[in-house]
Amino acid sequence: MKKGIQSVDGLFRRIISLEETVCAVLQTVMLIICFAAVVKRYFFNAPWAWTDEIQLLLLVIYGYMAISIDVYRDNHVALTGMYKHLSKKGKVFLDLVRHFLMGGFFCLMTYYGYQVYLVKARKLLTVTHLSQGIVFMAQTICAALMVLYCIMNFVKAISDYNEASEENTRKEELV
């Protein structure tokens, strides 16, 4: 089972690496567009109308990808006051509950994001005339990745629980 987890985890690491690269490119493109828009507006008094829409689209896509990366790394904001005082089994139990609840939320996010995409895909943004569905497709794809990452974290937490149980059994045998 460990080899299976490691091979799937290797695939996810490659996906995360790709997401990080895309995020870096999106940040660079947003910076260039923002700088060019400021120069065009303040120095030439001729603003571009499309820059706000494009920057907003890129920012939303960037945000969903960053959340996805944090879900994989298990780096999201958490209240740890009680958690840090629990036993290894208690921590693993709460991790299982957390990953289960987050995975359920991301399943809903995937499903309803796709439903909204189907509605918004036919509508166009006012200036660029791009599909409004772009944002919701990014949400759907990233939420689906988050579901997979939650499943992986859940499986890892079960593996940690089994290791903690084996460790407790060995300690009891020594006593």
KEVEX-743091 format. One line per 5 residues: number of its first residue (from 1); their letters; for each residue x, y, z of C-alpha. Coordinates in Angstrom, 1 decimal. Example, Ala and Ser with C-alpha at 12.3 -4.5 7.8 and 13.67 -1.06 7.14 Angstrom:
# KEVEX-743091
1	as	12.3,-4.5,7.8 | 13.7,-1.1,7.1 .
END
This chain:
# KEVEX-743091
1	mkkgi	0.0,0.0,0.0 | 2.9,2.4,0.8 | 4.2,2.0,-2.8 | 0.8,2.8,-4.2 | 0.6,5.9,-2.0 .
6	qsvdg	4.1,7.0,-3.0 | 3.4,6.6,-6.7 | 0.2,8.6,-6.6 | 1.9,11.1,-4.4 | 4.6,11.4,-7.0 .
11	lfrri	2.0,12.2,-9.7 | 0.4,14.8,-7.4 | 3.8,16.4,-6.8 | 4.3,16.7,-10.6 | 0.8,18.3,-10.9 .
16	islee	1.7,20.7,-8.0 | 4.9,21.6,-9.7 | 2.9,22.4,-12.9 | 0.4,24.5,-10.8 | 3.3,26.4,-9.2 .
21	tvcav	4.8,27.2,-12.6 | 1.4,28.3,-13.9 | 0.9,30.5,-10.8 | 4.3,32.1,-11.3 | 3.4,32.9,-14.9 .
26	lqtvm	0.0,34.3,-13.9 | 1.7,36.5,-11.3 | 4.2,37.8,-13.9 | 1.5,38.4,-16.5 | -0.7,40.2,-13.9 .
31	liicf	2.2,42.4,-12.9 | 3.0,43.3,-16.5 | -0.6,44.1,-17.4 | -1.0,46.1,-14.2 | 2.2,48.1,-14.9 .
36	aavvk	1.3,48.7,-18.5 | -2.2,49.8,-17.6 | -0.8,52.3,-15.0 | 1.7,53.7,-17.5 | -0.9,54.0,-20.2 .
41	ryffn	-3.5,55.6,-17.9 | -1.3,58.1,-16.1 | 1.4,59.0,-18.6 | -0.6,58.8,-21.9 | -4.1,59.5,-20.5 .
46	apwaw	-5.4,56.7,-22.6 | -6.5,53.8,-20.4 | -7.2,50.3,-21.7 | -10.7,49.0,-20.9 | -9.8,45.3,-20.9 .
51	tdeiq	-7.1,45.3,-18.3 | -9.4,45.1,-15.3 | -11.3,42.1,-16.6 | -8.2,40.2,-17.6 | -6.5,40.9,-14.3 .
56	llllv	-9.6,39.8,-12.4 | -9.8,36.5,-14.4 | -6.1,35.8,-13.8 | -6.3,36.6,-10.1 | -9.3,34.3,-9.6 .
61	iygym	-7.6,31.5,-11.5 | -4.4,32.1,-9.5 | -6.4,32.0,-6.2 | -8.0,28.7,-7.0 | -4.7,27.2,-7.9 .
66	aisid	-3.0,28.5,-4.8 | -5.8,27.0,-2.6 | -5.3,23.7,-4.4 | -1.6,23.7,-3.7 | -2.3,24.5,0.0 .
71	vyrdn	-4.8,21.6,0.2 | -2.2,19.2,-1.1 | 0.4,20.5,1.3 | -2.1,20.6,4.2 | -1.0,24.2,4.8 .
76	hvalt	-4.3,26.0,5.3 | -5.2,28.1,8.3 | -6.1,26.0,11.3 | -6.8,26.4,15.0 | -4.1,24.4,16.7 .
81	gmykh	-4.6,25.3,20.4 | -6.2,22.1,21.4 | -4.8,20.0,18.5 | -1.1,20.3,19.7 | -2.0,18.8,23.1 .
86	lskkg	-3.6,15.7,21.7 | -2.1,12.3,21.4 | -0.9,11.0,18.1 | -4.2,9.0,17.7 | -6.3,12.0,18.6 .
91	kvfld	-4.5,14.2,16.1 | -4.9,11.5,13.4 | -8.6,11.2,14.2 | -9.1,15.0,13.9 | -7.1,14.9,10.6 .
96	lvrhf	-9.4,12.2,9.3 | -12.5,14.3,10.2 | -11.0,17.4,8.7 | -10.0,15.8,5.4 | -13.4,14.1,5.1 .
101	lmggf	-15.3,17.4,5.7 | -13.0,19.3,3.3 | -13.3,16.6,0.7 | -17.1,16.8,1.0 | -17.0,20.6,0.6 .
106	fclmt	-14.8,20.3,-2.4 | -17.1,17.7,-4.0 | -19.9,20.2,-3.7 | -17.7,23.0,-5.0 | -16.8,20.8,-8.0 .
111	yygyq	-20.4,19.8,-8.7 | -22.0,23.3,-8.3 | -19.1,25.0,-10.0 | -19.7,22.9,-13.0 | -23.4,23.7,-12.9 .
116	vylvk	-22.7,27.4,-12.8 | -20.1,27.0,-15.6 | -22.9,25.5,-17.8 | -25.0,28.7,-17.2 | -22.2,31.2,-17.4 .
121	arkll	-20.3,29.7,-20.4 | -22.8,31.2,-22.8 | -22.5,34.7,-21.4 | -19.7,37.1,-22.4 | -17.7,39.6,-20.4 .
126	tvthl	-18.5,43.1,-21.3 | -15.2,44.4,-22.6 | -13.1,41.4,-23.7 | -16.0,39.3,-24.8 | -14.5,36.2,-23.2 .
131	sqgiv	-16.8,33.6,-21.7 | -17.8,34.2,-18.1 | -17.4,30.5,-17.7 | -13.6,30.7,-17.6 | -13.6,31.4,-13.9 .
136	fmaqt	-16.1,28.6,-13.1 | -14.2,26.1,-15.2 | -11.0,27.0,-13.3 | -13.0,26.6,-10.0 | -14.3,23.2,-11.1 .
141	icaal	-10.9,21.9,-12.2 | -9.1,23.1,-9.1 | -11.9,21.9,-6.8 | -11.7,18.4,-8.4 | -7.9,18.5,-7.8 .
146	mvlyc	-8.7,19.5,-4.2 | -11.0,16.5,-3.8 | -8.2,14.2,-5.0 | -5.7,15.9,-2.7 | -8.1,15.5,0.3 .
151	imnfv	-8.5,11.8,-0.5 | -4.7,11.5,-0.6 | -4.4,13.3,2.7 | -7.1,11.1,4.2 | -5.3,7.9,3.1 .
156	kaisd	-2.0,9.3,4.5 | -3.8,10.0,7.8 | -5.1,6.4,7.9 | -1.6,5.2,7.3 | -0.4,7.5,10.2 .
161	yneas	-3.1,6.1,12.4 | -2.0,2.5,11.6 | 1.6,3.4,12.4 | 0.5,5.0,15.7 | -1.5,1.9,16.6 .
166	eentr	1.5,-0.3,15.8 | 3.8,1.9,17.8 | 1.4,1.8,20.8 | 1.2,-2.0,20.5 | 5.0,-2.3,20.5 .
171	keelv	5.2,0.0,23.6 | 2.7,-2.2,25.4 | 4.6,-5.3,24.5 | 7.8,-3.8,26.0 | 6.0,-3.0,29.3 .
END
